[in-house]
């Protein structure tokens, strides 16, 4: 299957850098609130966001791309290989501690 044929989704995020550990916290309006330990310098927080979402969703880090807000707390990510419904369900399960 070509990369273009795989499902994809876009999600809004609200990011809090400098946390004690990385985690998906829950909903923040129409976005997902995530915390990362990295500080927002030299793209470290963005890299950690990509790793956190990939691990939470069971997709590769290359399948998570920040498409808006690279330098802001509010971001939009494009997820390849997962639908929006599946992504929402998996992130909700991560927040509630269910895998």
C-alpha positions as CSV (number, residue, x, y, z in Angstrom):
1,X,0.0,0.0,0.0
2,X,1.4,3.4,-0.9
3,X,1.8,6.1,1.7
4,X,-1.0,8.1,-0.1
5,X,-3.5,5.2,0.3
6,X,-3.0,4.9,4.0
7,X,-5.6,6.5,6.3
8,X,-4.7,9.8,8.0
9,X,-6.1,12.2,10.5
10,X,-5.4,15.7,11.8
11,X,-5.6,16.5,15.5
12,X,-5.3,19.7,17.5
13,X,-3.0,19.7,20.5
14,X,-2.4,22.0,23.5
15,X,1.2,21.4,24.7
16,X,2.7,22.0,28.1
17,X,6.5,21.7,28.0
18,X,8.8,21.2,31.0
19,X,6.6,18.6,32.7
20,X,8.0,16.0,35.0
21,X,7.1,13.3,32.4
22,X,5.5,13.1,29.0
23,X,1.8,12.2,28.9
24,X,-1.5,12.6,27.2
25,X,-3.6,14.5,29.8
26,X,-7.0,14.6,28.2
27,X,-9.3,16.9,26.3
28,X,-8.7,20.7,26.2
29,X,-11.7,22.0,24.3
30,X,-11.5,20.5,20.8
31,X,-7.9,19.7,21.3
32,X,-5.9,17.1,23.2
33,X,-3.7,18.4,26.0
34,X,-0.3,16.8,26.2
35,X,2.7,17.3,28.5
36,X,6.3,16.8,27.6
37,X,9.4,16.9,29.7
38,X,11.5,18.7,27.0
39,X,11.8,22.4,26.9
40,X,10.7,24.2,23.7
41,X,14.2,24.8,22.4
42,X,15.8,23.6,19.2
43,X,12.7,21.4,18.4
44,X,13.2,19.1,21.4
45,X,9.6,19.5,22.7
46,X,8.3,18.9,19.1
47,X,10.4,15.7,18.8
48,X,9.0,14.5,22.1
49,X,5.5,15.2,21.0
50,X,6.0,13.1,17.9
51,X,7.5,10.2,20.0
52,X,4.7,10.4,22.6
53,X,1.9,10.3,20.0
54,X,3.5,7.5,18.0
55,X,3.9,5.4,21.1
56,X,0.3,6.2,22.3
57,X,-1.2,5.4,18.9
58,X,1.0,2.4,17.9
59,X,2.4,4.1,14.8
60,X,5.9,5.1,13.7
61,X,7.3,8.5,14.8
62,X,7.7,9.2,11.0
63,X,3.9,8.9,10.8
64,X,3.4,11.9,13.1
65,X,4.0,15.3,11.6
66,X,3.4,18.7,13.1
67,X,1.8,20.7,10.3
68,X,1.0,23.9,12.2
69,X,2.2,25.6,15.4
70,X,5.8,24.3,15.5
71,X,6.8,27.3,17.7
72,X,3.5,27.6,19.6
73,X,1.6,25.8,22.4
74,X,-1.3,25.1,20.1
75,X,-0.4,22.7,17.3
76,X,-2.0,20.6,14.6
77,X,-0.5,17.2,13.8
78,X,-1.1,14.9,10.8
79,X,-1.2,11.2,11.7
80,X,-0.6,8.7,8.9
81,X,-1.8,5.1,9.2
82,X,-4.7,5.8,11.6
83,X,-8.1,7.3,11.2
84,X,-9.4,10.2,13.4
85,X,-11.9,7.9,15.2
86,X,-9.2,5.3,16.0
87,X,-6.8,8.1,17.2
88,X,-9.4,9.6,19.4
89,X,-10.3,6.3,20.9
90,X,-6.7,5.3,21.6
91,X,-5.8,8.7,23.1
92,X,-8.9,8.5,25.3
93,X,-7.8,5.0,26.5
94,X,-4.3,6.3,27.3
95,X,-5.8,9.1,29.4
96,X,-7.9,6.6,31.4
97,X,-5.1,4.2,31.8
98,X,-6.8,1.5,29.6
99,X,-4.7,0.0,26.8
